Amino acid sequence: MHPRTPQFGILVPQLNTTPDAGIATARAAERTGFDSFWVMDHLYGPGAPPVNVPGRH
């Protein structure tokens, strides 16, 4: 690959979802040609509104 070839990634939320849904999204991104798959480095952002986390009561 030429060093100046643009690459495209996808940033996806990991809040209010399941691991299986994240895996499915990553696979779909790969199939459609994205070069990378990114998630936030924090599981819950400061000041973010409450979320419904699957599997937690």
N, C-alpha and C positions, 0 to 999 in steps of 0.2 A: 504494500500500500504506500502510495506517495505521501510524504509527511504533511502535505497541505490539503489532503483530501478531507472534506468535512465529515464529521461523524455526528450522529444524532442519538440522543438518549431519551428515555422517558422517566419522568418523576411521578411516582404514584403514592397516594396516601396509604398508610397502613393502619389508620384508626378506623374503628367501627367496621372491621372486615375480618376475615378468617385467613389462616395460613393457606388453606387450599385455594381461596380466591386470589391471594397474592401470587401463588405458583401459577395458576391459570393465566393471570395477567402477564406474568413474566414470559411464559411460553408464547402467548399471543404476540407480545412485543417482539420476541425473537423471530417468530414466523413472518411477521410483517416487515422485518428488516432493520429494527432499531439496533444500534451498536452497544447500548448499555441500558441498565435498569437501575433506577435509583429510588431509595426511600429516605425519609428524614432520619437524622441521627438522634432524634429524641422521640420517645414513644408518645409523649404528651407535651405539647408546647405550652410554655408559660402563658397564662391568661386565656388559654383556649376554653371554649365552652364545654360543659360536661358532655361526655359521649357514652353511648350504650356499648359496652364491650361484650361481645359474644362470650358466653360461658361464665360470666361473672354475675353474681346476684346482688 
